Amino acid sequence: MATKHANLYIDTIACTTRRYLCELADYLCHRGRERVFFSTNYPIVIARQALEQFSEPGLNDEATKFFPSKIARRAFCL
């Protein structure tokens, strides 16, 4: 759905990167790398904790270039 509709994004709220489903990690590494927002659900998951585990799901360099900040900047025209 997120790749079909230009204004539809996936949000990772309340979930550290360690807990991403393998399907989400795979989607982030391929055609979904520009469609997933990084979020932390503070105060449940603090940003430092989420970012410390950032490399654990096996995201490739192309995915980490967009995720976590470029997507939000582009979506909100920042």
PDB file of N, CA, C and O in Angstrom:
ATOM      1  N   MET A   1       0.815  -1.198   0.000  1.00  0.00           N
ATOM      2  CA  MET A   1       0.000   0.000   0.000  1.00  0.00           C
ATOM      3  C   MET A   1       0.860   1.264   0.000  1.00  0.00           C
ATOM      4  O   MET A   1       0.553   2.218  -0.714  1.00  0.00           O
ATOM      5  N   ALA A   2       1.931   1.281   0.791  1.00  0.00           N
ATOM      6  CA  ALA A   2       2.752   2.489   0.892  1.00  0.00           C
ATOM      7  C   ALA A   2       3.444   2.813  -0.426  1.00  0.00           C
ATOM      8  O   ALA A   2       3.659   3.988  -0.725  1.00  0.00           O
ATOM      9  N   THR A   3       3.791   1.825  -1.206  1.00  0.00           N
ATOM     10  CA  THR A   3       4.435   2.113  -2.491  1.00  0.00           C
ATOM     11  C   THR A   3       3.409   2.488  -3.555  1.00  0.00           C
ATOM     12  O   THR A   3       3.757   3.122  -4.551  1.00  0.00           O
ATOM     13  N   LYS A   4       2.164   2.109  -3.360  1.00  0.00           N
ATOM     14  CA  LYS A   4       1.122   2.401  -4.331  1.00  0.00           C
ATOM     15  C   LYS A   4       0.598   3.834  -4.212  1.00  0.00           C
ATOM     16  O   LYS A   4       0.241   4.452  -5.215  1.00  0.00           O
ATOM     17  N   HIS A   5       0.551   4.359  -2.986  1.00  0.00           N
ATOM     18  CA  HIS A   5      -0.005   5.691  -2.742  1.00  0.00           C
ATOM     19  C   HIS A   5       1.092   6.657  -2.305  1.00  0.00           C
ATOM     20  O   HIS A   5       1.823   6.378  -1.354  1.00  0.00           O
ATOM     21  N   ALA A   6       1.209   7.773  -2.983  1.00  0.00           N
ATOM     22  CA  ALA A   6       2.308   8.714  -2.763  1.00  0.00           C
ATOM     23  C   ALA A   6       2.349   9.320  -1.367  1.00  0.00           C
ATOM     24  O   ALA A   6       3.432   9.625  -0.868  1.00  0.00           O
ATOM     25  N   ASN A   7       1.215   9.499  -0.732  1.00  0.00           N
ATOM     26  CA  ASN A   7       1.176  10.150   0.577  1.00  0.00           C
ATOM     27  C   ASN A   7       0.954   9.172   1.730  1.00  0.00           C
ATOM     28  O   ASN A   7       0.534   9.588   2.810  1.00  0.00           O
ATOM     29  N   LEU A   8       1.219   7.915   1.529  1.00  0.00           N
ATOM     30  CA  LEU A   8       1.051   6.914   2.577  1.00  0.00           C
ATOM     31  C   LEU A   8       2.424   6.417   3.012  1.00  0.00           C
ATOM     32  O   LEU A   8       3.240   5.998   2.191  1.00  0.00           O
ATOM     33  N   TYR A   9       2.663   6.471   4.321  1.00  0.00           N
ATOM     34  CA  TYR A   9       3.946   6.056   4.885  1.00  0.00           C
ATOM     35  C   TYR A   9       3.713   5.037   5.997  1.00  0.00           C
ATOM     36  O   TYR A   9       2.614   4.945   6.545  1.00  0.00           O
ATOM     37  N   ILE A  10       4.742   4.281   6.322  1.00  0.00           N
ATOM     38  CA  ILE A  10       4.719   3.341   7.434  1.00  0.00           C
ATOM     39  C   ILE A  10       5.490   3.985   8.574  1.00  0.00           C
ATOM     40  O   ILE A  10       6.536   4.596   8.355  1.00  0.00           O
ATOM     41  N   ASP A  11       4.976   3.849   9.792  1.00  0.00           N
ATOM     42  CA  ASP A  11       5.626   4.428  10.966  1.00  0.00           C
ATOM     43  C   ASP A  11       6.091   3.297  11.882  1.00  0.00           C
ATOM     44  O   ASP A  11       5.398   2.291  12.033  1.00  0.00           O
ATOM     45  N   THR A  12       7.254   3.464  12.486  1.00  0.00           N
ATOM     46  CA  THR A  12       7.830   2.412  13.334  1.00  0.00           C
ATOM     47  C   THR A  12       7.653   2.702  14.819  1.00  0.00           C
ATOM     48  O   THR A  12       8.478   2.274  15.627  1.00  0.00           O
ATOM     49  N   ILE A  13       6.612   3.407  15.194  1.00  0.00           N
ATOM     50  CA  ILE A  13       6.412   3.836  16.570  1.00  0.00           C
ATOM     51  C   ILE A  13       6.374   2.653  17.547  1.00  0.00           C
ATOM     52  O   ILE A  13       5.860   1.578  17.239  1.00  0.00           O
ATOM     53  N   ALA A  14       6.935   2.894  18.728  1.00  0.00           N
ATOM     54  CA  ALA A  14       6.945   1.928  19.843  1.00  0.00           C
ATOM     55  C   ALA A  14       7.710   0.654  19.524  1.00  0.00           C
ATOM     56  O   ALA A  14       7.408  -0.409  20.066  1.00  0.00           O
ATOM     57  N   CYS A  15       8.678   0.756  18.666  1.00  0.00           N
ATOM     58  CA  CYS A  15       9.419  -0.434  18.268  1.00  0.00           C
ATOM     59  C   CYS A  15      10.866  -0.058  17.971  1.00  0.00           C
ATOM     60  O   CYS A  15      11.123   0.765  17.092  1.00  0.00           O
ATOM     61  N   THR A  16      11.807  -0.649  18.689  1.00  0.00           N
ATOM     62  CA  THR A  16      13.212  -0.397  18.375  1.00  0.00           C
ATOM     63  C   THR A  16      13.571  -1.193  17.122  1.00  0.00           C
ATOM     64  O   THR A  16      12.870  -2.137  16.756  1.00  0.00           O
ATOM     65  N   THR A  17      14.651  -0.811  16.478  1.00  0.00           N
ATOM     66  CA  THR A  17      15.036  -1.497  15.246  1.00  0.00           C
ATOM     67  C   THR A  17      15.306  -2.977  15.480  1.00  0.00           C
ATOM     68  O   THR A  17      15.156  -3.785  14.563  1.00  0.00           O
ATOM     69  N   ARG A  18      15.693  -3.336  16.673  1.00  0.00           N
ATOM     70  CA  ARG A  18      15.938  -4.746  17.013  1.00  0.00           C
ATOM     71  C   ARG A  18      14.668  -5.589  16.861  1.00  0.00           C
ATOM     72  O   ARG A  18      14.746  -6.788  16.593  1.00  0.00           O
ATOM     73  N   ARG A  19      13.518  -4.971  17.030  1.00  0.00           N
ATOM     74  CA  ARG A  19      12.253  -5.702  17.015  1.00  0.00           C
ATOM     75  C   ARG A  19      11.515  -5.645  15.675  1.00  0.00           C
ATOM     76  O   ARG A  19      10.399  -6.153  15.565  1.00  0.00           O
ATOM     77  N   TYR A  20      12.122  -5.034  14.662  1.00  0.00           N
ATOM     78  CA  TYR A  20      11.474  -4.980  13.356  1.00  0.00           C
ATOM     79  C   TYR A  20      11.285  -6.387  12.809  1.00  0.00           C
ATOM     80  O   TYR A  20      12.158  -7.241  12.958  1.00  0.00           O
ATOM     81  N   LEU A  21      10.168  -6.618  12.192  1.00  0.00           N
ATOM     82  CA  LEU A  21       9.947  -7.885  11.502  1.00  0.00           C
ATOM     83  C   LEU A  21      10.910  -7.967  10.324  1.00  0.00           C
ATOM     84  O   LEU A  21      11.286  -6.942   9.754  1.00  0.00           O
ATOM     85  N   CYS A  22      11.300  -9.154   9.966  1.00  0.00           N
ATOM     86  CA  CYS A  22      12.237  -9.305   8.848  1.00  0.00           C
ATOM     87  C   CYS A  22      11.638  -8.755   7.554  1.00  0.00           C
ATOM     88  O   CYS A  22      12.374  -8.276   6.692  1.00  0.00           O
ATOM     89  N   GLU A  23      10.319  -8.816   7.409  1.00  0.00           N
ATOM     90  CA  GLU A  23       9.672  -8.259   6.215  1.00  0.00           C
ATOM     91  C   GLU A  23       9.831  -6.744   6.157  1.00  0.00           C
ATOM     92  O   GLU A  23      10.042  -6.182   5.082  1.00  0.00           O
ATOM     93  N   LEU A  24       9.730  -6.077   7.314  1.00  0.00           N
ATOM     94  CA  LEU A  24       9.911  -4.628   7.341  1.00  0.00           C
ATOM     95  C   LEU A  24      11.359  -4.263   7.040  1.00  0.00           C
ATOM     96  O   LEU A  24      11.612  -3.328   6.279  1.00  0.00           O
ATOM     97  N   ALA A  25      12.301  -4.975   7.616  1.00  0.00           N
ATOM     98  CA  ALA A  25      13.718  -4.718   7.345  1.00  0.00           C
ATOM     99  C   ALA A  25      14.022  -4.929   5.864  1.00  0.00           C
ATOM    100  O   ALA A  25      14.769  -4.150   5.271  1.00  0.00           O
ATOM    101  N   ASP A  26      13.454  -5.966   5.264  1.00  0.00           N
ATOM    102  CA  ASP A  26      13.648  -6.228   3.834  1.00  0.00           C
ATOM    103  C   ASP A  26      13.030  -5.110   2.993  1.00  0.00           C
ATOM    104  O   ASP A  26      13.631  -4.663   2.016  1.00  0.00           O
ATOM    105  N   TYR A  27      11.839  -4.662   3.369  1.00  0.00           N
ATOM    106  CA  TYR A  27      11.163  -3.570   2.672  1.00  0.00           C
ATOM    107  C   TYR A  27      11.999  -2.298   2.748  1.00  0.00           C
ATOM    108  O   TYR A  27      12.119  -1.572   1.761  1.00  0.00           O
ATOM    109  N   LEU A  28      12.579  -2.023   3.925  1.00  0.00           N
ATOM    110  CA  LEU A  28      13.434  -0.849   4.096  1.00  0.00           C
ATOM    111  C   LEU A  28      14.678  -0.908   3.212  1.00  0.00           C
ATOM    112  O   LEU A  28      15.166   0.128   2.760  1.00  0.00           O
ATOM    113  N   CYS A  29      15.181  -2.082   2.970  1.00  0.00           N
ATOM    114  CA  CYS A  29      16.401  -2.233   2.175  1.00  0.00           C
ATOM    115  C   CYS A  29      16.148  -2.160   0.674  1.00  0.00           C
ATOM    116  O   CYS A  29      17.096  -2.066  -0.105  1.00  0.00           O
ATOM    117  N   HIS A  30      14.914  -2.201   0.267  1.00  0.00           N
ATOM    118  CA  HIS A  30      14.611  -2.211  -1.162  1.00  0.00           C
ATOM    119  C   HIS A  30      13.680  -1.062  -1.529  1.00  0.00           C
ATOM    120  O   HIS A  30      14.042   0.100  -1.341  1.00  0.00           O
ATOM    121  N   ARG A  31      12.516  -1.351  -2.038  1.00  0.00           N
ATOM    122  CA  ARG A  31      11.656  -0.290  -2.561  1.00  0.00           C
ATOM    123  C   ARG A  31      10.970   0.549  -1.491  1.00  0.00           C
ATOM    124  O   ARG A  31      10.409   1.597  -1.812  1.00  0.00           O
ATOM    125  N   GLY A  32      10.995   0.127  -0.241  1.00  0.00           N
ATOM    126  CA  GLY A  32      10.338   0.892   0.811  1.00  0.00           C
ATOM    127  C   GLY A  32      11.232   1.838   1.568  1.00  0.00           C
ATOM    128  O   GLY A  32      10.785   2.464   2.529  1.00  0.00           O
ATOM    129  N   ARG A  33      12.472   1.964   1.170  1.00  0.00           N
ATOM    130  CA  ARG A  33      13.416   2.785   1.940  1.00  0.00           C
ATOM    131  C   ARG A  33      13.002   4.248   2.014  1.00  0.00           C
ATOM    132  O   ARG A  33      13.453   4.971   2.902  1.00  0.00           O
ATOM    133  N   GLU A  34      12.155   4.694   1.098  1.00  0.00           N
ATOM    134  CA  GLU A  34      11.687   6.077   1.114  1.00  0.00           C
ATOM    135  C   GLU A  34      10.263   6.196   1.641  1.00  0.00           C
ATOM    136  O   GLU A  34       9.642   7.250   1.503  1.00  0.00           O
ATOM    137  N   ARG A  35       9.733   5.126   2.246  1.00  0.00           N
ATOM    138  CA  ARG A  35       8.332   5.123   2.667  1.00  0.00           C
ATOM    139  C   ARG A  35       8.132   4.825   4.154  1.00  0.00           C
ATOM    140  O   ARG A  35       6.991   4.710   4.601  1.00  0.00           O
ATOM    141  N   VAL A  36       9.203   4.697   4.924  1.00  0.00           N
ATOM    142  CA  VAL A  36       9.080   4.309   6.336  1.00  0.00           C
ATOM    143  C   VAL A  36       9.649   5.401   7.231  1.00  0.00           C
ATOM    144  O   VAL A  36      10.800   5.813   7.078  1.00  0.00           O
ATOM    145  N   PHE A  37       8.824   5.866   8.172  1.00  0.00           N
ATOM    146  CA  PHE A  37       9.256   6.857   9.152  1.00  0.00           C
ATOM    147  C   PHE A  37       9.891   6.169  10.347  1.00  0.00           C
ATOM    148  O   PHE A  37       9.409   5.135  10.810  1.00  0.00           O
ATOM    149  N   PHE A  38      10.957   6.739  10.835  1.00  0.00           N
ATOM    150  CA  PHE A  38      11.598   6.300  12.070  1.00  0.00           C
ATOM    151  C   PHE A  38      10.973   7.088  13.217  1.00  0.00           C
ATOM    152  O   PHE A  38      10.913   8.316  13.162  1.00  0.00           O
ATOM    153  N   SER A  39      10.511   6.402  14.244  1.00  0.00           N
ATOM    154  CA  SER A  39       9.988   7.080  15.428  1.00  0.00           C
ATOM    155  C   SER A  39      10.306   6.251  16.662  1.00  0.00           C
ATOM    156  O   SER A  39      10.635   5.070  16.555  1.00  0.00           O
ATOM    157  N   THR A  40      10.209   6.868  17.828  1.00  0.00           N
ATOM    158  CA  THR A  40      10.662   6.178  19.039  1.00  0.00           C
ATOM    159  C   THR A  40       9.582   5.950  20.075  1.00  0.00           C
ATOM    160  O   THR A  40       9.752   5.079  20.928  1.00  0.00           O
ATOM    161  N   ASN A  41       8.482   6.683  20.050  1.00  0.00           N
ATOM    162  CA  ASN A  41       7.425   6.589  21.050  1.00  0.00           C
ATOM    163  C   ASN A  41       7.936   6.998  22.430  1.00  0.00           C
ATOM    164  O   ASN A  41       7.647   6.340  23.430  1.00  0.00           O
ATOM    165  N   TYR A  42       8.689   8.080  22.472  1.00  0.00           N
ATOM    166  CA  TYR A  42       9.182   8.614  23.738  1.00  0.00           C
ATOM    167  C   TYR A  42       8.013   8.861  24.678  1.00  0.00           C
ATOM    168  O   TYR A  42       7.011   9.407  24.217  1.00  0.00           O
ATOM    169  N   PRO A  43       8.057   8.513  25.927  1.00  0.00           N
ATOM    170  CA  PRO A  43       9.167   8.057  26.749  1.00  0.00           C
ATOM    171  C   PRO A  43       9.300   6.539  26.857  1.00  0.00           C
ATOM    172  O   PRO A  43      10.166   6.054  27.584  1.00  0.00           O
ATOM    173  N   ILE A  44       8.467   5.785  26.155  1.00  0.00           N
ATOM    174  CA  ILE A  44       8.568   4.324  26.207  1.00  0.00           C
ATOM    175  C   ILE A  44       9.911   3.865  25.640  1.00  0.00           C
ATOM    176  O   ILE A  44      10.633   3.097  26.276  1.00  0.00           O
ATOM    177  N   VAL A  45      10.228   4.332  24.466  1.00  0.00           N
ATOM    178  CA  VAL A  45      11.508   4.028  23.823  1.00  0.00           C
ATOM    179  C   VAL A  45      12.209   5.369  23.597  1.00  0.00           C
ATOM    180  O   VAL A  45      11.699   6.215  22.863  1.00  0.00           O
ATOM    181  N   ILE A  46      13.360   5.566  24.214  1.00  0.00           N
ATOM    182  CA  ILE A  46      14.069   6.835  24.030  1.00  0.00           C
ATOM    183  C   ILE A  46      14.917   6.777  22.761  1.00  0.00           C
ATOM    184  O   ILE A  46      15.334   5.700  22.334  1.00  0.00           O
ATOM    185  N   ALA A  47      15.163   7.925  22.172  1.00  0.00           N
ATOM    186  CA  ALA A  47      15.880   7.993  20.896  1.00  0.00           C
ATOM    187  C   ALA A  47      17.258   7.344  20.977  1.00  0.00           C
ATOM    188  O   ALA A  47      17.655   6.624  20.061  1.00  0.00           O
ATOM    189  N   ARG A  48      17.983   7.588  22.050  1.00  0.00           N
ATOM    190  CA  ARG A  48      19.327   7.006  22.179  1.00  0.00           C
ATOM    191  C   ARG A  48      19.264   5.479  22.126  1.00  0.00           C
ATOM    192  O   ARG A  48      20.086   4.845  21.466  1.00  0.00           O
ATOM    193  N   GLN A  49      18.293   4.894  22.818  1.00  0.00           N
ATOM    194  CA  GLN A  49      18.141   3.434  22.810  1.00  0.00           C
ATOM    195  C   GLN A  49      17.829   2.934  21.402  1.00  0.00           C
ATOM    196  O   GLN A  49      18.401   1.942  20.951  1.00  0.00           O
ATOM    197  N   ALA A  50      16.935   3.613  20.720  1.00  0.00           N
ATOM    198  CA  ALA A  50      16.558   3.201  19.366  1.00  0.00           C
ATOM    199  C   ALA A  50      17.731   3.316  18.402  1.00  0.00           C
ATOM    200  O   ALA A  50      17.943   2.428  17.577  1.00  0.00           O
ATOM    201  N   LEU A  51      18.491   4.397  18.499  1.00  0.00           N
ATOM    202  CA  LEU A  51      19.611   4.604  17.582  1.00  0.00           C
ATOM    203  C   LEU A  51      20.794   3.685  17.874  1.00  0.00           C
ATOM    204  O   LEU A  51      21.549   3.347  16.963  1.00  0.00           O
ATOM    205  N   GLU A  52      20.965   3.276  19.135  1.00  0.00           N
ATOM    206  CA  GLU A  52      22.039   2.337  19.470  1.00  0.00           C
ATOM    207  C   GLU A  52      21.823   0.982  18.802  1.00  0.00           C
ATOM    208  O   GLU A  52      22.786   0.279  18.496  1.00  0.00           O
ATOM    209  N   GLN A  53      20.575   0.619  18.580  1.00  0.00           N
ATOM    210  CA  GLN A  53      20.236  -0.666  17.972  1.00  0.00           C
ATOM    211  C   GLN A  53      19.998  -0.535  16.471  1.00  0.00           C
ATOM    212  O   GLN A  53      19.536  -1.477  15.828  1.00  0.00           O
ATOM    213  N   PHE A  54      20.309   0.616  15.919  1.00  0.00           N
ATOM    214  CA  PHE A  54      19.970   0.938  14.537  1.00  0.00           C
ATOM    215  C   PHE A  54      20.516  -0.048  13.515  1.00  0.00           C
ATOM    216  O   PHE A  54      19.829  -0.344  12.538  1.00  0.00           O
ATOM    217  N   SER A  55      21.707  -0.559  13.700  1.00  0.00           N
ATOM    218  CA  SER A  55      22.314  -1.440  12.701  1.00  0.00           C
ATOM    219  C   SER A  55      21.913  -2.903  12.859  1.00  0.00           C
ATOM    220  O   SER A  55      22.270  -3.725  12.016  1.00  0.00           O
ATOM    221  N   GLU A  56      21.195  -3.242  13.897  1.00  0.00           N
ATOM    222  CA  GLU A  56      20.886  -4.641  14.164  1.00  0.00           C
ATOM    223  C   GLU A  56      19.981  -5.345  13.150  1.00  0.00           C
ATOM    224  O   GLU A  56      20.187  -6.533  12.906  1.00  0.00           O
ATOM    225  N   PRO A  57      18.995  -4.682  12.549  1.00  0.00           N
ATOM    226  CA  PRO A  57      18.154  -5.440  11.625  1.00  0.00           C
ATOM    227  C   PRO A  57      18.804  -5.737  10.281  1.00  0.00           C
ATOM    228  O   PRO A  57      18.175  -6.360   9.425  1.00  0.00           O
ATOM    229  N   GLY A  58      20.047  -5.307  10.073  1.00  0.00           N
ATOM    230  CA  GLY A  58      20.741  -5.595   8.822  1.00  0.00           C
ATOM    231  C   GLY A  58      20.364  -4.676   7.688  1.00  0.00           C
ATOM    232  O   GLY A  58      20.316  -5.106   6.535  1.00  0.00           O
ATOM    233  N   LEU A  59      20.091  -3.405   7.991  1.00  0.00           N
ATOM    234  CA  LEU A  59      19.755  -2.444   6.939  1.00  0.00           C
ATOM    235  C   LEU A  59      20.987  -2.124   6.114  1.00  0.00           C
ATOM    236  O   LEU A  59      22.083  -1.977   6.655  1.00  0.00           O
ATOM    237  N   ASN A  60      20.809  -2.019   4.814  1.00  0.00           N
ATOM    238  CA  ASN A  60      21.945  -1.703   3.953  1.00  0.00           C
ATOM    239  C   ASN A  60      22.229  -0.198   3.960  1.00  0.00           C
ATOM    240  O   ASN A  60      21.456   0.578   4.521  1.00  0.00           O
ATOM    241  N   ASP A  61      23.325   0.208   3.342  1.00  0.00           N
ATOM    242  CA  ASP A  61      23.729   1.612   3.338  1.00  0.00           C
ATOM    243  C   ASP A  61      22.697   2.513   2.672  1.00  0.00           C
ATOM    244  O   ASP A  61      22.474   3.638   3.119  1.00  0.00           O
ATOM    245  N   GLU A  62      22.078   2.034   1.625  1.00  0.00           N
ATOM    246  CA  GLU A  62      21.069   2.825   0.920  1.00  0.00           C
ATOM    247  C   GLU A  62      19.864   3.102   1.823  1.00  0.00           C
ATOM    248  O   GLU A  62      19.325   4.209   1.816  1.00  0.00           O
ATOM    249  N   ALA A  63      19.445   2.109   2.592  1.00  0.00           N
ATOM    250  CA  ALA A  63      18.315   2.298   3.506  1.00  0.00           C
ATOM    251  C   ALA A  63      18.668   3.243   4.638  1.00  0.00           C
ATOM    252  O   ALA A  63      17.856   4.094   5.000  1.00  0.00           O
ATOM    253  N   THR A  64      19.850   3.115   5.202  1.00  0.00           N
ATOM    254  CA  THR A  64      20.238   3.983   6.313  1.00  0.00           C
ATOM    255  C   THR A  64      20.477   5.421   5.877  1.00  0.00           C
ATOM    256  O   THR A  64      20.469   6.333   6.704  1.00  0.00           O
ATOM    257  N   LYS A  65      20.690   5.627   4.579  1.00  0.00           N
ATOM    258  CA  LYS A  65      20.842   6.988   4.065  1.00  0.00           C
ATOM    259  C   LYS A  65      19.516   7.744   4.173  1.00  0.00           C
ATOM    260  O   LYS A  65      19.511   8.931   4.500  1.00  0.00           O
ATOM    261  N   PHE A  66      18.416   7.087   3.907  1.00  0.00           N
ATOM    262  CA  PHE A  66      17.099   7.715   3.974  1.00  0.00           C
ATOM    263  C   PHE A  66      16.509   7.648   5.375  1.00  0.00           C
ATOM    264  O   PHE A  66      15.837   8.581   5.815  1.00  0.00           O
ATOM    265  N   PHE A  67      16.748   6.594   6.045  1.00  0.00           N
ATOM    266  CA  PHE A  67      16.137   6.297   7.334  1.00  0.00           C
ATOM    267  C   PHE A  67      17.179   6.596   8.397  1.00  0.00           C
ATOM    268  O   PHE A  67      18.235   5.968   8.321  1.00  0.00           O
ATOM    269  N   PRO A  68      17.022   7.446   9.347  1.00  0.00           N
ATOM    270  CA  PRO A  68      15.772   7.916   9.908  1.00  0.00           C
ATOM    271  C   PRO A  68      15.315   9.320   9.542  1.00  0.00           C
ATOM    272  O   PRO A  68      14.165   9.646   9.837  1.00  0.00           O
ATOM    273  N   SER A  69      16.119  10.176   8.925  1.00  0.00           N
ATOM    274  CA  SER A  69      15.697  11.578   8.839  1.00  0.00           C
ATOM    275  C   SER A  69      15.271  12.093   7.468  1.00  0.00           C
ATOM    276  O   SER A  69      14.407  12.967   7.402  1.00  0.00           O
ATOM    277  N   LYS A  70      15.823  11.604   6.397  1.00  0.00           N
ATOM    278  CA  LYS A  70      15.524  12.175   5.076  1.00  0.00           C
ATOM    279  C   LYS A  70      14.061  12.031   4.683  1.00  0.00           C
ATOM    280  O   LYS A  70      13.510  12.899   4.006  1.00  0.00           O
ATOM    281  N   ILE A  71      13.444  10.963   5.094  1.00  0.00           N
ATOM    282  CA  ILE A  71      12.047  10.736   4.721  1.00  0.00           C
ATOM    283  C   ILE A  71      11.151  11.788   5.354  1.00  0.00           C
ATOM    284  O   ILE A  71      10.278  12.345   4.689  1.00  0.00           O
ATOM    285  N   ALA A  72      11.360  12.063   6.632  1.00  0.00           N
ATOM    286  CA  ALA A  72      10.538  13.070   7.317  1.00  0.00           C
ATOM    287  C   ALA A  72      10.756  14.450   6.706  1.00  0.00           C
ATOM    288  O   ALA A  72       9.798  15.196   6.504  1.00  0.00           O
ATOM    289  N   ARG A  73      11.994  14.792   6.415  1.00  0.00           N
ATOM    290  CA  ARG A  73      12.267  16.098   5.804  1.00  0.00           C
ATOM    291  C   ARG A  73      11.549  16.248   4.477  1.00  0.00           C
ATOM    292  O   ARG A  73      10.976  17.298   4.186  1.00  0.00           O
ATOM    293  N   ARG A  74      11.582  15.187   3.668  1.00  0.00           N
ATOM    294  CA  ARG A  74      10.928  15.258   2.356  1.00  0.00           C
ATOM    295  C   ARG A  74       9.406  15.266   2.492  1.00  0.00           C
ATOM    296  O   ARG A  74       8.736  16.027   1.794  1.00  0.00           O
ATOM    297  N   ALA A  75       8.855  14.446   3.364  1.00  0.00           N
ATOM    298  CA  ALA A  75       7.406  14.335   3.505  1.00  0.00           C
ATOM    299  C   ALA A  75       6.789  15.630   4.044  1.00  0.00           C
ATOM    300  O   ALA A  75       5.681  15.999   3.655  1.00  0.00           O
ATOM    301  N   PHE A  76       7.504  16.315   4.934  1.00  0.00           N
ATOM    302  CA  PHE A  76       6.982  17.540   5.530  1.00  0.00           C
ATOM    303  C   PHE A  76       7.566  18.805   4.906  1.00  0.00           C
ATOM    304  O   PHE A  76       7.383  19.903   5.430  1.00  0.00           O
ATOM    305  N   CYS A  77       8.267  18.645   3.786  1.00  0.00           N
ATOM    306  CA  CYS A  77       8.862  19.765   3.051  1.00  0.00           C
ATOM    307  C   CYS A  77       9.724  20.644   3.952  1.00  0.00           C
ATOM    308  O   CYS A  77       9.603  21.869   3.954  1.00  0.00           O
ATOM    309  N   LEU A  78      10.595  19.992   4.714  1.00  0.00           N
ATOM    310  CA  LEU A  78      11.499  20.714   5.634  1.00  0.00           C
ATOM    311  C   LEU A  78      12.842  20.962   4.984  1.00  0.00           C
ATOM    312  O   LEU A  78      13.727  21.553   5.602  1.00  0.00           O
TER     313      LEU A  78
END
